[in-house]
Amino acid sequence: MKLKKSFCLLAAALLLFSLALFAACSSSEDDPAPETQAVAVTSLTIDKTELSLPVGGTGKLAVTVAPNNATVRTTVWTSSDESVASVKPDGTVTAKKEGKATVTVKTVDGAFTVTCAVTVTPAQA
């Protein structure tokens, strides 16, 4: 009698295991999503190649990343001399002191670069 009971428990356990395995294998939830094709950046342009600002003034630069459906459109903004002109990630340039600086914008992979020559003039009275 004990043997029959053990056999029934073993059979039930195997049946449950088989059902669980079958359900896991046939589930579409675990199927990987179809691979999407990466779209590379083909160009980077800037709206101004020169910008003149008085000390304390601000200006806005804009870049265009093409194509519009590029997978990674992120850009990095830097200034060659932060003491003369600083730049925020949105392209806002702030003139800090008289002098010249170059604002550079690069794609995150470094494949494309554009620049704008910034001249900071004396503050206007």
C-alpha positions as CSV (number, residue, x, y, z in Angstrom):
1,M,0.0,0.0,0.0
2,K,2.9,2.4,0.8
3,L,4.5,1.5,-2.5
4,K,1.3,2.3,-4.4
5,K,0.9,5.7,-2.6
6,S,4.6,6.6,-3.3
7,F,4.1,5.6,-6.9
8,C,1.0,7.8,-7.2
9,L,2.8,10.8,-5.6
10,L,5.8,10.3,-7.9
11,A,3.5,10.1,-11.0
12,A,1.6,13.2,-9.9
13,A,4.9,15.1,-9.4
14,L,6.2,14.1,-12.8
15,L,2.9,15.1,-14.4
16,L,3.0,18.5,-12.8
17,F,6.7,19.0,-13.7
18,S,5.9,18.0,-17.4
19,L,3.0,20.5,-17.5
20,A,5.1,23.3,-16.1
21,L,8.0,22.5,-18.5
22,F,5.6,22.4,-21.5
23,A,4.0,25.7,-20.4
24,A,7.4,27.4,-20.1
25,C,8.6,26.2,-23.4
26,S,5.5,27.2,-25.3
27,S,5.2,30.7,-23.6
28,S,5.8,33.6,-26.0
29,E,6.5,35.9,-23.1
30,D,10.0,34.7,-22.8
31,D,10.7,34.9,-26.5
32,P,13.2,37.5,-27.3
33,A,11.9,40.6,-29.1
34,P,12.9,40.8,-32.7
35,E,16.1,42.7,-33.1
36,T,15.8,46.3,-34.2
37,Q,18.1,47.7,-36.7
38,A,20.3,50.4,-35.3
39,V,20.2,53.7,-37.4
40,A,23.5,55.5,-37.4
41,V,23.9,59.3,-37.3
42,T,24.9,60.5,-40.7
43,S,25.5,64.2,-40.0
44,L,25.6,66.8,-37.3
45,T,25.1,70.5,-38.0
46,I,25.1,73.7,-35.9
47,D,23.0,76.8,-36.5
48,K,25.9,79.3,-35.9
49,T,29.6,78.9,-36.5
50,E,30.3,82.3,-34.8
51,L,28.8,84.0,-31.8
52,S,29.6,87.3,-30.2
53,L,28.3,88.1,-26.7
54,P,29.0,90.8,-24.1
55,V,30.3,89.7,-20.7
56,G,27.3,88.4,-18.7
57,G,25.3,87.8,-21.9
58,T,23.8,84.5,-23.0
59,G,23.2,83.0,-26.4
60,K,21.6,79.8,-27.7
61,L,23.1,77.4,-30.1
62,A,21.2,74.5,-31.7
63,V,22.4,71.4,-33.4
64,T,20.6,69.1,-35.8
65,V,21.3,65.4,-35.7
66,A,20.4,63.5,-38.9
67,P,18.6,61.4,-39.6
68,N,15.6,62.1,-37.4
69,N,15.3,58.4,-36.6
70,A,18.9,57.9,-35.6
71,T,19.1,55.4,-32.7
72,V,21.5,57.4,-30.6
73,R,21.0,61.2,-31.0
74,T,22.8,62.3,-27.8
75,T,25.4,65.0,-28.0
76,V,28.0,66.3,-25.7
77,W,28.7,70.1,-25.4
78,T,32.1,71.5,-24.2
79,S,33.9,74.9,-24.1
80,S,37.6,75.2,-24.8
81,D,37.7,77.8,-22.0
82,E,35.0,77.7,-19.3
83,S,36.4,80.9,-17.8
84,V,35.5,82.8,-21.0
85,A,32.3,81.1,-22.0
86,S,30.5,78.1,-20.6
87,V,27.9,76.0,-22.3
88,K,25.0,73.9,-21.0
89,P,23.8,70.6,-22.4
90,D,20.9,72.5,-24.1
91,G,23.3,74.7,-26.0
92,T,23.0,77.9,-23.8
93,V,26.3,79.8,-23.9
94,T,27.1,82.2,-21.0
95,A,29.8,84.8,-21.5
96,K,31.9,85.1,-18.4
97,K,34.9,87.3,-19.3
98,E,36.4,89.0,-22.4
99,G,38.2,86.6,-24.7
100,K,37.7,83.8,-27.2
101,A,36.5,80.2,-26.7
102,T,35.3,77.4,-29.0
103,V,32.1,75.6,-28.2
104,T,32.3,72.0,-29.5
105,V,29.5,69.6,-29.9
106,K,30.1,65.9,-30.5
107,T,28.0,62.9,-31.0
108,V,28.5,60.5,-28.0
109,D,30.4,58.1,-30.2
110,G,32.7,60.9,-31.3
111,A,32.0,60.3,-35.0
112,F,30.7,63.8,-35.7
113,T,31.9,67.2,-34.4
114,V,30.8,70.8,-35.0
115,T,32.1,74.0,-33.5
116,C,31.2,77.6,-32.9
117,A,33.8,80.3,-32.3
118,V,32.6,82.5,-29.4
119,T,33.9,86.0,-28.8
120,V,33.2,87.7,-25.5
121,T,33.2,91.5,-25.7
122,P,33.2,94.0,-22.9
123,A,30.0,94.3,-20.9
124,Q,27.6,97.0,-22.3
125,A,26.9,99.9,-20.0
